[in-house]
Amino acid sequence: MAGEIKTPPFSSAARIEAGTLLRRLQLGEYTGLPHVRPMPSIGRHCYELRVRDAGQSWRIVYRVDEDAIVIVEVFAKKSSTTPKKTIETCKARLKAYDGLMRGG
């Protein structure tokens, strides 16, 4: 998949929180609100991980597959709804990822 991977400008505390929550997900632990919210508008098994930072709220959109946690997008949350452009980007990335995983 093409694109550039950039590390979000999380504070040290937010980076630790995000890492801890992602590790818990990898271990199969269920994490509900306030940390995780389902994102059916993106697809099945898609969720939004909520990470609070100093003066900023971050979202990590991911999908739980049988063998992986697929990170789809990381963005700063600036409004009460997820921007339509972000939802469309996530859908496109998952479609491309699924194509690659099927060998096509």
C-alpha positions in Angstrom: 0.0 0.0 0.0 1.3 3.4 -0.9 1.5 6.3 1.5 3.6 7.9 4.2 3.5 6.8 7.8 3.8 9.6 10.2 3.9 9.5 14.0 1.1 11.6 15.5 2.3 14.4 17.8 1.1 12.7 20.9 2.4 13.8 24.3 4.4 11.1 26.1 1.4 10.3 28.4 -0.9 10.0 25.4 1.6 7.7 23.6 1.8 5.4 26.6 -2.1 5.4 26.9 -2.5 4.5 23.2 0.2 1.8 23.4 -1.4 0.3 26.5 -4.9 0.2 25.0 -3.6 -1.2 21.7 -1.7 -3.9 23.6 -4.9 -4.8 25.6 -6.7 -5.2 22.3 -4.0 -7.4 20.9 -4.4 -9.6 23.9 -8.1 -10.0 23.2 -9.3 -7.9 26.1 -12.6 -6.1 25.5 -12.3 -2.4 26.1 -15.6 -0.5 26.0 -16.6 3.2 26.5 -15.1 5.6 27.2 -12.0 4.3 25.4 -13.6 2.4 22.5 -16.6 3.1 20.3 -17.9 0.9 17.5 -17.7 2.5 14.0 -20.2 0.5 11.9 -20.2 3.4 9.4 -16.7 2.2 8.3 -17.4 -1.5 8.4 -17.8 -4.7 10.5 -15.4 -5.1 13.4 -14.3 -1.4 13.1 -13.8 0.8 16.1 -12.5 4.1 17.2 -10.0 4.2 20.1 -10.2 7.4 22.0 -7.0 8.9 23.4 -7.1 12.2 25.4 -4.1 14.4 25.2 -3.3 17.8 26.7 -5.9 20.0 25.0 -6.4 17.5 22.2 -8.5 14.4 21.6 -7.1 11.8 19.2 -8.8 8.9 17.5 -7.3 5.7 16.2 -9.6 3.9 13.8 -8.9 0.2 13.7 -10.4 -3.1 12.7 -10.2 -6.4 14.6 -9.3 -9.2 12.2 -8.9 -12.8 13.3 -5.1 -12.5 13.2 -4.4 -8.8 13.6 -5.5 -5.4 14.8 -5.4 -3.3 11.6 -4.8 0.4 12.2 -6.6 2.4 9.6 -6.3 6.0 10.6 -5.1 8.3 13.3 -6.5 11.8 13.5 -7.2 14.7 15.9 -10.9 14.9 16.8 -12.1 18.4 16.3 -15.9 18.0 16.2 -18.6 15.8 17.6 -18.8 13.7 14.4 -16.2 11.9 12.4 -15.6 13.8 9.1 -17.1 12.1 6.0 -13.7 12.3 4.3 -12.1 10.3 7.1 -14.8 7.6 6.9 -14.3 7.3 3.2 -10.5 7.2 3.5 -10.8 4.4 6.1 -13.2 2.4 3.8 -10.8 2.8 0.9 -7.8 1.7 3.0 -9.5 -1.4 4.3 -10.6 -2.3 0.7 -7.0 -2.0 -0.5 -5.7 -3.9 2.5 -8.3 -6.7 2.0 -7.3 -6.9 -1.7 -3.6 -7.3 -0.7 -4.4 -10.0 1.8 -6.4 -12.0 -0.8 -3.4 -11.8 -3.1 -4.9 -9.3 -5.5 
